[in-house]
Amino acid sequence: MHSLVKTRETDKGKEYFEIVSSTLLDSSGEIIGGIEAVRDITGRMRLEESLEFSQEYLSKIIESVPETILLVDSAGKVLDINPAGVEMGEAGSPNEIIGRSLFSFVVPEHHDSIHSFVDTVFKGEKGTIECEIITFKGNRRIISASAMTFYDRRIDQVLGVAVVRDITEHRKMEDQLAQSQKMEAIGTFTSGVAHEFNNVLTSIIGYGELMQDEIGKNAMLKTYLNAISSSAERGVNLTKGLLAYCRKQSIHLKPLLLSSVFAEVRGLIEKIIGENIELNISLPDDIAVYADRSQIEQVLINLATNARDAMPDGGVIDINVDSIEIDSDSDIVDRGSYALITFSDTGQGMDKKTLQNIFEPFFTTKDVGKGTGLGLAMAYGIIKKHNGGISVNSEPGKGTTLKIYLPKVAIPSDATAVSKKEELKGGEETILIAEDDDRVRVLIKIMLEKYGYKVIECKDGESAVNRYLTNRDKISFCILDVVMPNKNGKQVHDEIVTLDPDMKVLFISGYSADIIDTEGLIKENLNFLYKPISPSELLKKVREMLDR
């Protein structure tokens, strides 16, 4: 007996028929006839075709989806995996993964979570989890998985199927967004504090400098004043550094020889670290960068302070400067020529968890009251604002090494020029001051009058315009605070120069650069001084502008 399947086309599509043939034999085995039966098997064949199509369709989906699809048993053993899973696990083939336990891929600290996840799924509930895995190449990846179970009748067993997605890059983007939002919040807060703080510092620095000129040879009073000035200067650097980290502080970039920076800052670093720490500095004389001197000095001071605190029993700080070419893609800086400052200490070092947070503002491993957590945060912000990069390498008990990359430039032509202390010059011109902070306005008035100038003072923008209109023929110069009640400094400026296009105007402010820029001052390249302002700085600027 044998069978044959035949088909025919009808209005309803293809139909299937099974023809079964049997041969009739006599008692001697001779063929005496045959029987042929025809049976319609269209329904069965269409069901088989549909099943075959569904299996192939599902197989193609599993092979083509970018997410990992796993088949596991109740013990967590991998029974099957699709190509995306092999790629995510950085394996050579599916056979390297099939037969292994899920726990062999998950980082040890997440084993308990995986146990709970598998138990939940095999209780018949849909489960989800996020955890870290280690690939065959040793890379750590963050994954998100969801799973559910089904009954496999072939083997009479409940199996689990999981869809796994690599969310490492997604997490990075979320972290970057969170960092950006945090920085914006800190920046907004800092800008407001900096404004008031800079007014206070202007008064301290200004009156301190005026007193220096009056006390004569009294050594004790000079010592006291120097201590006040030093503390005020520390406040200035703290404010600038914090604003730099928030990228809201205007910086003044110019070609700068690093050897001259280290020559000036070395003495201060030695005082900071004390006698029980050895300081070694090695650098050539011909490396120049495009930088703000005061902010690069602040970075070095912050690093030295951190290194000192990491070596309470003494140690060694090595600072080396070299030139380096970055000619391939880097996570730290773009391609180009850089000055590389390597800052190493022999201190306590840090573990990996600490390293992940060291550039966070207010993060510190020091005891309460012994650190602000701003030193490395400031350094990071300053270097980034210089279009540079900073990296750190450290292990517990093996010290810390920071590498700072700053874009190189040609050596400035005035690199060897010796600066001389300028003699302050006064004048007899009449100057209009518009400043809403009483302490700052009175101080500026005293400074200018001490050097012969006549002063007209105003507390807001509206009175500044009115006083100008009534004294227009006398006034030769205007000093305007950027942000004032009634009318701001820019509005006062615009009204004055409409009447007198040649009027010389100097803007001052304690606000951060981004707020000042909204007034259009930076864009229009107008004359400007940031608070805190010292008497000598202000007098030089006024005389320079008047003499143009």
KOLKENU-933612 format. One record per residue (C-alpha): residue number from 0; residue in three letters; z, y, x. Coordinates in Angstrom, 1 decimal, decimal comma. Last residue first. Layout:
NUM;ALA;Z;Y;X $
...
END
This chain:
547;ARG;24,9;107,1;42,5 $
546;ASP;28,1;108,9;43,5 $
545;LEU;29,8;108,7;40,1 $
544;MET;29,2;104,9;39,9 $
543;GLU;30,7;104,3;43,4 $
542;ARG;33,6;106,5;42,7 $
541;VAL;34,5;104,7;39,5 $
540;LYS;34,0;101,2;41,0 $
539;LYS;36,1;102,0;44,1 $
538;LEU;38,9;103,5;41,9 $
537;LEU;39,0;100,5;39,6 $
536;GLU;39,2;97,9;42,4 $
535;SER;41,9;100,0;44,3 $
534;PRO;44,0;100,3;41,1 $
533;SER;43,8;96,5;40,5 $
532;ILE;42,1;95,2;37,3 $
531;PRO;43,4;92,2;35,4 $
530;LYS;41,0;92,5;33,6 $
529;TYR;37,3;92,0;34,1 $
528;LEU;35,2;95,0;35,2 $
527;PHE;31,7;95,9;33,7 $
526;ASN;28,7;98,0;34,3 $
525;LEU;25,9;97,2;31,9 $
524;ASN;23,4;94,4;32,5 $
523;GLU;22,0;94,5;29,0 $
522;LYS;22,6;90,8;28,6 $
521;ILE;26,1;91,1;29,9 $
520;LEU;27,0;93,8;27,5 $
519;GLY;25,5;92,4;24,4 $
518;GLU;28,7;92,4;22,3 $
517;THR;28,4;88,7;21,9 $
516;ASP;28,5;88,5;25,8 $
515;ILE;32,0;89,8;25,8 $
514;ILE;33,2;87,0;23,6 $
513;ASP;31,5;84,4;25,8 $
512;ALA;32,8;86,0;29,0 $
511;SER;36,5;85,8;28,1 $
510;TYR;38,5;88,7;26,9 $
509;GLY;40,6;90,9;29,2 $
508;SER;38,1;93,8;29,0 $
507;ILE;36,7;96,8;30,9 $
506;PHE;33,4;98,7;30,4 $
505;LEU;32,3;101,5;32,7 $
504;VAL;30,1;104,2;31,4 $
503;LYS;28,0;106,8;33,2 $
502;MET;26,4;109,4;30,9 $
501;ASP;22,7;109,9;31,7 $
500;PRO;21,5;109,2;28,2 $
499;ASP;23,7;112,0;26,7 $
498;LEU;23,7;112,3;22,9 $
497;THR;22,3;108,8;22,3 $
496;VAL;24,3;107,7;25,3 $
495;ILE;27,6;108,6;23,5 $
494;GLU;26,8;106,8;20,2 $
493;ASP;25,7;103,6;22,0 $
492;HIS;28,7;103,6;24,3 $
491;VAL;31,1;104,0;21,3 $
490;GLN;29,4;101,1;19,6 $
489;LYS;29,6;98,9;22,7 $
488;GLY;33,3;99,7;23,2 $
487;ASN;34,3;98,7;19,7 $
486;LYS;34,8;101,0;16,8 $
485;ASN;37,7;101,0;14,4 $
484;PRO;40,1;99,0;16,6 $
483;MET;39,1;98,1;20,1 $
482;VAL;37,2;95,2;21,9 $
481;VAL;35,1;96,3;24,9 $
480;ASP;37,6;98,7;26,5 $
479;LEU;35,7;101,9;27,5 $
478;ILE;35,9;103,9;30,7 $
477;CYS;33,7;107,0;30,4 $
476;PHE;32,5;109,4;33,1 $
475;SER;31,5;113,0;33,5 $
474;ILE;33,3;114,6;30,6 $
473;LYS;33,6;118,5;30,5 $
472;ASP;30,6;119,5;28,5 $
471;ARG;31,2;116,8;25,8 $
470;ASN;34,8;117,7;25,2 $
469;THR;34,8;118,0;21,4 $
468;LEU;32,2;115,3;20,9 $
467;TYR;33,8;113,0;23,5 $
466;ARG;37,2;113,3;21,7 $
465;ASN;35,6;112,4;18,4 $
464;VAL;33,8;109,4;19,9 $
463;ALA;36,9;108,2;21,6 $
462;SER;39,0;108,8;18,4 $
461;GLU;36,7;106,3;16,6 $
460;GLY;36,8;103,7;19,4 $
459;ASP;40,6;103,4;19,7 $
458;LYS;43,6;104,6;21,6 $
457;CYS;42,1;107,6;23,4 $
456;GLU;42,8;109,2;26,8 $
455;ILE;41,3;112,3;28,4 $
454;VAL;41,9;112,2;32,2 $
453;LYS;41,3;114,7;35,0 $
452;TYR;40,7;113,0;38,4 $
451;GLY;42,6;113,9;41,5 $
450;TYR;43,5;110,6;43,0 $
449;LYS;46,9;110,3;41,4 $
448;GLU;45,3;111,3;38,1 $
447;LEU;43,1;108,3;38,2 $
446;MET;45,8;105,8;38,8 $
445;ILE;48,2;107,4;36,3 $
444;LYS;45,6;107,3;33,6 $
443;ILE;44,7;103,7;34,4 $
442;LEU;48,4;102,8;34,0 $
441;VAL;48,8;104,7;30,7 $
440;ARG;45,8;102,9;29,2 $
439;VAL;46,9;99,5;30,4 $
438;ARG;50,4;99,7;29,0 $
437;ASP;49,2;101,3;25,8 $
436;ASP;46,7;98,6;24,9 $
435;ASP;44,0;100,2;22,7 $
434;GLU;41,9;101,5;25,6 $
433;ALA;39,4;104,5;25,5 $
432;ILE;39,5;106,5;28,7 $
431;LEU;37,4;109,7;29,1 $
430;ILE;37,1;110,9;32,7 $
429;THR;37,0;114,5;33,9 $
428;GLU;35,7;114,9;37,5 $
427;GLU;37,9;116,1;40,4 $
426;GLY;37,5;113,2;42,8 $
425;GLY;39,2;110,3;44,5 $
424;LYS;38,3;108,2;47,5 $
423;LEU;40,0;105,0;48,6 $
422;GLU;39,5;104,2;52,2 $
421;GLU;37,7;100,9;52,6 $
420;LYS;39,3;98,0;54,5 $
419;LYS;36,6;96,6;56,8 $
418;SER;34,6;93,4;56,3 $
417;VAL;33,1;91,8;59,4 $
416;ALA;29,5;90,8;59,0 $
415;THR;28,7;87,2;60,2 $
414;ALA;27,5;85,9;56,9 $
413;ASP;25,5;89,1;56,1 $
412;SER;22,1;87,4;56,2 $
411;PRO;23,3;84,6;53,8 $
410;ILE;22,7;81,0;55,1 $
409;ALA;20,0;79,4;52,9 $
408;VAL;21,3;77,6;49,8 $
407;LYS;23,1;74,4;49,0 $
406;PRO;24,1;73,2;45,5 $
405;LEU;27,8;72,1;45,4 $
404;TYR;28,9;68,5;45,3 $
403;ILE;32,7;67,7;45,4 $
402;LYS;33,9;64,2;46,4 $
401;LEU;37,5;63,3;45,7 $
400;THR;39,3;60,6;47,7 $
399;THR;42,7;59,3;46,7 $
398;GLY;45,4;57,2;48,5 $
397;LYS;45,6;53,5;49,0 $
396;GLY;49,0;52,6;47,3 $
395;PRO;47,5;52,4;43,9 $
394;GLU;43,7;52,8;44,1 $
393;SER;41,5;55,9;44,1 $
392;ASN;38,0;57,2;43,9 $
391;VAL;37,1;60,5;42,4 $
390;SER;33,9;62,3;41,5 $
389;ILE;32,9;66,0;41,2 $
388;GLY;29,6;67,6;40,4 $
387;GLY;27,8;70,8;40,9 $
386;ASN;26,0;73,3;38,7 $
385;HIS;28,6;75,9;39,6 $
384;LYS;30,0;75,7;36,1 $
383;LYS;30,5;72,0;36,6 $
382;ILE;32,5;72,8;39,8 $
381;ILE;34,8;75,3;37,9 $
380;GLY;35,3;73,0;35,0 $
379;TYR;36,3;70,0;37,2 $
378;ALA;38,6;72,0;39,4 $
377;MET;40,3;73,5;36,3 $
376;ALA;40,9;70,0;34,9 $
375;LEU;42,0;68,8;38,3 $
374;GLY;44,8;71,4;38,4 $
373;LEU;45,6;71,7;34,7 $
372;GLY;48,1;68,9;34,0 $
371;THR;50,9;71,6;34,0 $
370;GLY;53,1;69,8;36,6 $
369;LYS;56,8;69,5;37,5 $
368;GLY;58,5;70,6;34,3 $
367;VAL;58,3;67,2;32,7 $
366;ASP;57,8;64,5;35,3 $
365;LYS;54,3;64,1;36,9 $
364;THR;51,6;61,8;35,6 $
363;THR;49,7;64,7;34,1 $
362;PHE;47,1;65,3;31,4 $
361;PHE;47,2;68,9;30,3 $
360;PRO;43,4;69,3;30,3 $
359;GLU;41,6;66,0;30,9 $
358;PHE;40,1;65,6;34,3 $
357;ILE;42,6;62,9;35,3 $
356;ASN;42,1;60,8;32,2 $
355;GLN;39,9;57,8;33,2 $
354;LEU;41,5;57,7;36,6 $
353;THR;44,9;57,1;35,1 $
352;LYS;43,7;53,9;33,4 $
351;LYS;42,0;52,7;36,6 $
350;ASP;45,2;53,0;38,7 $
349;MET;46,0;56,0;40,9 $
348;GLY;46,8;56,7;44,5 $
347;GLN;50,3;57,1;46,1 $
346;GLY;49,2;59,4;48,8 $
345;THR;47,0;59,1;51,9 $
344;ASP;44,8;62,0;51,0 $
343;SER;41,1;62,6;50,9 $
342;PHE;38,9;65,7;50,1 $
341;THR;35,2;65,1;50,8 $
340;ILE;33,2;68,3;50,3 $
339;LEU;29,4;67,5;50,0 $
338;ALA;27,1;70,5;50,3 $
337;TYR;24,0;69,7;48,3 $
336;SER;20,3;69,5;48,4 $
335;GLY;18,5;68,2;45,3 $
334;ARG;18,4;65,6;42,5 $
333;ASP;20,7;66,2;39,6 $
332;VAL;24,5;65,7;39,9 $
331;ILE;27,2;63,1;39,0 $
330;ASP;25,4;60,4;37,0 $
329;SER;22,7;60,2;39,7 $
328;ASP;18,9;59,7;39,6 $
327;SER;17,4;59,6;43,1 $
326;ASP;16,8;62,0;45,9 $
325;ILE;20,3;63,4;46,4 $
324;GLU;20,2;65,0;49,8 $
323;ILE;23,6;65,5;51,6 $
322;SER;25,0;68,2;53,9 $
321;ASP;28,5;67,6;55,2 $
320;VAL;32,1;69,0;54,7 $
319;ASN;35,2;67,0;55,6 $
318;ILE;38,7;67,5;54,4 $
317;ASP;41,4;65,0;55,5 $
316;ILE;44,9;65,3;54,1 $
315;VAL;47,6;63,2;55,8 $
314;GLY;51,0;62,0;54,9 $
313;GLY;54,5;63,1;54,0 $
312;ASP;57,4;61,6;52,0 $
311;PRO;56,5;63,3;48,7 $
310;MET;52,8;62,4;49,2 $
309;ALA;51,2;62,5;45,7 $
308;ASP;52,7;66,0;45,1 $
307;ARG;51,0;67,2;48,2 $
306;ALA;47,7;65,8;47,2 $
305;ASN;47,9;67,5;43,8 $
304;THR;48,7;70,9;45,4 $
303;ALA;45,9;70,5;47,9 $
302;LEU;43,4;69,7;45,1 $
301;ASN;44,5;72,8;43,2 $
300;ILE;44,2;75,0;46,3 $
299;LEU;40,8;73,7;47,1 $
298;VAL;39,6;74,4;43,5 $
297;GLN;41,1;77,9;43,5 $
296;GLU;39,3;78,7;46,8 $
295;ILE;36,0;77,6;45,0 $
294;GLN;37,0;80,0;42,2 $
293;SER;37,7;83,0;44,4 $
292;ARG;34,5;82,5;46,4 $
291;ASP;32,1;82,3;43,4 $
290;ALA;29,3;80,1;44,5 $
289;TYR;25,7;79,5;45,8 $
288;VAL;26,4;77,4;48,8 $
287;ALA;26,1;77,8;52,6 $
286;ILE;26,4;75,2;55,4 $
285;ASP;25,8;76,4;58,9 $
284;ASP;29,3;76,5;60,5 $
283;PRO;29,9;72,8;60,5 $
282;LEU;32,9;71,2;58,8 $
281;SER;36,1;69,3;59,7 $
280;ILE;39,5;70,1;58,3 $
279;ASN;42,5;67,9;59,2 $
278;LEU;45,9;68,7;57,5 $
277;GLU;49,0;66,7;58,4 $
276;ILE;51,7;66,7;55,8 $
275;ASN;55,4;67,0;56,8 $
274;GLU;55,1;70,7;57,5 $
273;GLY;54,4;71,9;54,0 $
272;ILE;51,5;71,3;51,6 $
271;ILE;51,4;74,7;50,0 $
270;LYS;51,9;76,7;53,2 $
269;GLU;49,1;74,8;54,9 $
268;ILE;46,8;75,3;52,0 $
267;LEU;47,4;79,1;52,2 $
266;GLY;46,6;79,2;55,9 $
265;ARG;43,4;77,2;55,3 $
264;VAL;42,1;79,4;52,5 $
263;GLU;40,6;82,2;54,7 $
262;ALA;38,9;80,0;57,3 $
261;PHE;38,0;77,5;54,6 $
260;VAL;36,0;80,1;52,7 $
259;SER;34,3;81,4;55,9 $
258;SER;33,2;77,9;56,9 $
257;LEU;31,8;77,4;53,4 $
256;LEU;29,3;80,2;53,9 $
255;LEU;28,6;81,9;50,6 $
254;PRO;25,4;82,8;48,9 $
253;LYS;26,3;84,6;45,6 $
252;LEU;27,7;83,6;42,2 $
251;HIS;30,0;85,9;40,2 $
250;ILE;31,6;83,8;37,5 $
249;SER;32,2;84,7;33,9 $
248;GLN;35,0;82,6;32,3 $
247;LYS;34,3;80,8;29,1 $
246;ARG;33,4;77,4;30,6 $
245;CYS;36,6;75,8;29,2 $
244;TYR;37,4;74,8;32,8 $
243;ALA;36,5;78,2;33,9 $
242;LEU;38,8;79,8;31,4 $
241;LEU;41,6;77,6;32,7 $
240;GLY;40,8;78,5;36,3 $
239;LYS;40,6;82,2;35,5 $
238;THR;43,9;82,2;33,7 $
237;LEU;45,7;80,3;36,4 $
236;ASN;44,1;82,3;39,1 $
235;VAL;45,3;85,6;37,6 $
234;GLY;48,8;84,1;37,0 $
233;ARG;49,0;83,1;40,7 $
232;GLU;47,9;86,7;41,6 $
231;ALA;50,8;88,0;39,5 $
230;SER;53,2;85,7;41,4 $
229;SER;51,9;86,9;44,7 $
228;SER;52,1;90,5;43,7 $
227;ILE;55,7;90,1;42,6 $
226;ALA;56,6;88,4;45,9 $
225;ASN;54,8;91,1;47,8 $
224;LEU;56,8;93,7;45,9 $
223;TYR;60,1;92,1;46,8 $
222;THR;59,1;91,9;50,5 $
221;LYS;58,0;95,5;50,4 $
220;LEU;61,3;96,5;48,9 $
219;MET;63,1;94,7;51,8 $
218;ALA;60,9;96,3;54,5 $
217;ASN;61,4;99,9;53,3 $
216;LYS;58,7;101,6;55,4 $
215;GLY;57,1;103,7;52,8 $
214;ILE;58,0;102,8;49,2 $
213;GLU;55,2;104,9;47,6 $
212;ASP;51,9;103,2;48,4 $
211;GLN;53,3;99,8;47,6 $
210;MET;54,6;101,2;44,4 $
209;LEU;51,0;101,9;43,2 $
208;GLU;50,0;98,4;44,1 $
207;GLY;52,9;96,9;42,0 $
206;TYR;52,1;99,3;39,2 $
205;GLY;48,6;97,9;39,0 $
204;ILE;49,4;94,3;39,6 $
203;ILE;52,1;94,2;36,9 $
202;SER;50,1;96,3;34,4 $
201;THR;46,9;94,4;34,9 $
200;LEU;48,8;91,2;34,6 $
199;VAL;50,1;92,1;31,1 $
198;ASN;46,6;93,1;30,0 $
197;ASN;45,2;89,9;31,4 $
196;PHE;47,8;87,9;29,4 $
195;GLU;46,8;89,5;26,2 $
194;HIS;43,2;88,7;26,6 $
193;ALA;43,8;85,3;28,3 $
192;VAL;45,8;84,1;25,2 $
191;GLY;43,0;84,8;22,9 $
190;SER;40,4;83,2;25,2 $
189;THR;42,7;80,2;25,8 $
188;PHE;42,9;79,3;22,1 $
187;THR;39,2;79,5;21,6 $
186;GLY;38,6;77,5;24,8 $
185;ILE;41,1;74,9;23,9 $
184;ALA;39,5;74,4;20,5 $
183;GLU;36,0;74,4;22,1 $
182;MET;37,1;72,0;24,8 $
181;LYS;38,6;69,6;22,1 $
180;GLN;35,3;69,7;20,2 $
179;SER;33,3;69,0;23,3 $
178;GLN;35,6;66,2;24,3 $
177;ALA;35,4;64,7;20,8 $
176;LEU;31,6;64,9;21,0 $
175;GLN;31,5;63,3;24,4 $
174;ASP;33,9;60,6;23,2 $
173;GLU;31,6;59,9;20,2 $
172;MET;28,6;59,9;22,5 $
171;LYS;30,3;57,4;24,8 $
170;ARG;31,3;55,2;21,8 $
169;HIS;27,7;55,1;20,6 $
168;GLU;26,5;54,2;24,1 $
167;THR;28,9;51,2;24,2 $
166;ILE;28,2;50,2;20,6 $
165;ASP;26,6;46,8;21,3 $
164;ARG;26,2;45,1;17,9 $
163;VAL;27,3;41,6;16,9 $
162;VAL;26,3;39,8;13,7 $
161;ALA;28,5;36,7;13,2 $
160;VAL;27,8;33,4;11,5 $
159;GLY;30,7;31,0;11,0 $
158;LEU;30,5;27,3;10,3 $
157;VAL;32,3;25,1;7,8 $
156;GLN;31,5;21,4;8,4 $
155;ASP;30,0;18,4;6,5 $
154;ILE;27,4;17,9;9,3 $
153;ARG;24,3;18,2;7,2 $
152;ARG;26,2;19,9;4,4 $
151;ASP;26,7;23,1;6,4 $
150;TYR;29,2;25,2;4,5 $
149;PHE;29,1;29,0;5,1 $
148;THR;31,4;31,5;6,9 $
147;MET;31,5;35,3;7,4 $
146;ALA;31,2;37,6;10,3 $
145;SER;31,2;41,3;11,4 $
144;ALA;31,1;42,3;15,1 $
143;SER;31,3;45,6;17,0 $
142;ILE;30,9;45,5;20,8 $
141;ILE;32,1;47,6;23,7 $
140;ARG;30,5;46,5;27,0 $
139;ARG;32,0;45,7;30,4 $
138;ASN;29,6;44,7;33,1 $
137;GLY;30,3;41,6;35,2 $
136;LYS;26,7;40,4;35,5 $
135;PHE;27,4;37,5;33,1 $
134;THR;28,7;40,2;30,6 $
133;ILE;32,3;41,1;30,1 $
132;ILE;33,3;41,9;26,5 $
131;GLU;35,3;44,7;24,9 $
130;CYS;36,4;44,7;21,3 $
129;GLU;35,6;46,0;17,8 $
128;ILE;36,3;43,7;14,8 $
127;THR;35,1;42,8;11,3 $
126;GLY;35,9;39,9;9,0 $
125;LYS;34,7;38,6;5,7 $
124;GLU;37,3;36,3;4,2 $
123;GLY;36,9;32,6;3,8 $
122;LYS;40,0;31,5;5,7 $
121;PHE;37,5;30,8;8,5 $
120;VAL;36,8;34,6;8,9 $
119;THR;40,5;35,6;9,1 $
118;ASP;41,3;32,9;11,7 $
117;VAL;38,3;34,0;13,9 $
116;PHE;39,4;37,7;13,7 $
115;SER;43,1;36,9;14,5 $
114;HIS;42,1;34,9;17,6 $
113;ILE;39,7;37,7;18,6 $
112;SER;42,4;40,3;18,4 $
111;ASP;44,8;38,1;20,4 $
110;HIS;42,1;37,7;23,1 $
109;HIS;41,5;41,5;23,4 $
108;GLU;43,6;42,2;26,6 $
107;PRO;41,9;39,2;28,2 $
106;VAL;38,4;40,8;28,0 $
105;VAL;36,1;38,8;25,7 $
104;PHE;33,4;36,6;27,2 $
103;SER;35,3;33,4;27,8 $
102;PHE;37,2;33,9;24,5 $
101;LEU;34,0;33,3;22,5 $
100;SER;34,0;29,7;23,8 $
99;ARG;31,1;28,2;25,6 $
98;GLY;28,7;25,6;24,1 $
97;ILE;25,8;27,9;23,9 $
96;ILE;26,1;30,8;26,4 $
95;GLU;24,3;29,6;29,5 $
94;ASN;22,0;27,5;27,4 $
93;PRO;20,7;30,7;25,7 $
92;SER;19,0;31,7;28,9 $
91;GLY;19,4;33,9;32,0 $
90;ALA;22,5;35,7;30,7 $
89;GLU;23,0;39,5;30,5 $
88;GLY;25,3;39,1;27,5 $
87;MET;23,3;41,7;25,6 $
86;GLU;20,1;40,0;26,6 $
85;VAL;21,2;36,5;25,5 $
84;GLY;22,5;38,0;22,3 $
83;ALA;19,2;39,7;21,6 $
82;PRO;17,4;36,4;22,1 $
81;ASN;19,4;34,6;19,3 $
80;ILE;22,5;32,5;19,7 $
79;ASP;23,6;29,0;18,7 $
78;LEU;26,6;26,8;18,6 $
77;VAL;29,1;29,2;20,3 $
76;LYS;32,7;27,7;20,3 $
75;GLY;35,2;29,9;18,4 $
74;ALA;37,4;26,9;17,4 $
73;SER;36,2;27,2;13,7 $
72;ASP;32,6;26,7;14,8 $
71;VAL;30,2;29,5;15,9 $
70;LEU;26,7;30,7;15,1 $
69;LEU;25,9;34,0;16,7 $
68;ILE;23,5;36,8;15,9 $
67;THR;23,2;39,6;18,4 $
66;GLU;21,6;42,8;17,1 $
65;PRO;18,1;43,9;18,0 $
64;VAL;16,5;41,7;15,3 $
63;SER;13,4;39,8;16,4 $
62;GLU;14,6;36,3;16,9 $
61;ILE;16,8;36,2;13,8 $
60;ILE;14,0;37,6;11,7 $
59;LYS;11,5;35,2;13,1 $
58;SER;13,8;32,2;12,3 $
57;LEU;14,4;33,5;8,8 $
56;TYR;10,7;33,7;8,1 $
55;GLU;10,1;30,3;9,6 $
54;GLN;12,8;28,7;7,5 $
53;SER;11,7;30,6;4,4 $
52;PHE;8,1;29,5;4,9 $
51;GLU;9,1;25,9;5,3 $
50;LEU;11,2;26,1;2,2 $
49;SER;8,4;27,6;0,2 $
48;GLU;5,9;25,0;1,5 $
47;GLU;8,4;22,2;0,5 $
46;LEU;8,8;23,7;-3,0 $
45;ARG;5,1;24,0;-3,4 $
44;MET;4,7;20,4;-2,4 $
43;ARG;7,3;19,2;-4,9 $
42;GLY;5,8;21,2;-7,8 $
41;THR;2,2;20,1;-7,0 $
40;ILE;3,0;16,4;-6,9 $
39;ASP;0,7;15,2;-9,7 $
38;ARG;0,4;11,4;-9,3 $
37;VAL;-2,7;9,2;-9,1 $
36;ALA;-2,4;5,4;-9,1 $
35;GLU;-4,9;3,0;-7,5 $
34;ILE;-4,7;-0,8;-8,1 $
33;GLY;-6,7;-3,3;-6,1 $
32;GLY;-8,7;-6,5;-6,4 $
31;ILE;-9,0;-10,1;-5,3 $
30;ILE;-8,3;-9,8;-1,7 $
29;GLU;-7,7;-13,3;-0,2 $
28;GLY;-4,3;-14,2;0,9 $
27;SER;-4,4;-17,7;-0,1 $
26;SER;-2,2;-17,2;-3,1 $
25;ASP;-4,4;-14,3;-4,3 $
24;LEU;-4,1;-10,7;-3,1 $
23;LEU;-4,0;-7,4;-4,9 $
22;THR;-4,2;-4,2;-2,8 $
21;SER;-2,2;-1,1;-3,6 $
20;SER;-3,4;2,6;-3,4 $
19;VAL;-1,2;5,6;-4,1 $
18;ILE;-3,1;8,9;-4,6 $
17;GLU;-0,7;11,9;-4,4 $
16;PHE;-2,1;15,0;-6,0 $
15;TYR;-1,5;18,7;-5,1 $
14;GLU;-2,7;21,8;-7,0 $
13;LYS;-3,9;25,0;-5,4 $
12;GLY;-3,9;28,1;-7,6 $
11;LYS;-3,3;28,5;-11,3 $
10;ASP;-7,0;28,9;-12,1 $
9;THR;-7,6;25,7;-10,2 $
8;GLU;-8,3;24,6;-6,7 $
7;ARG;-7,9;21,0;-5,8 $
6;THR;-5,8;19,1;-3,3 $
5;LYS;-5,5;15,5;-2,1 $
4;VAL;-2,5;13,6;-0,7 $
3;LEU;-3,1;10,0;0,4 $
2;SER;-0,8;7,0;0,0 $
1;HIS;-0,8;3,4;1,3 $
0;MET;0,0;0,0;0,0 $
END
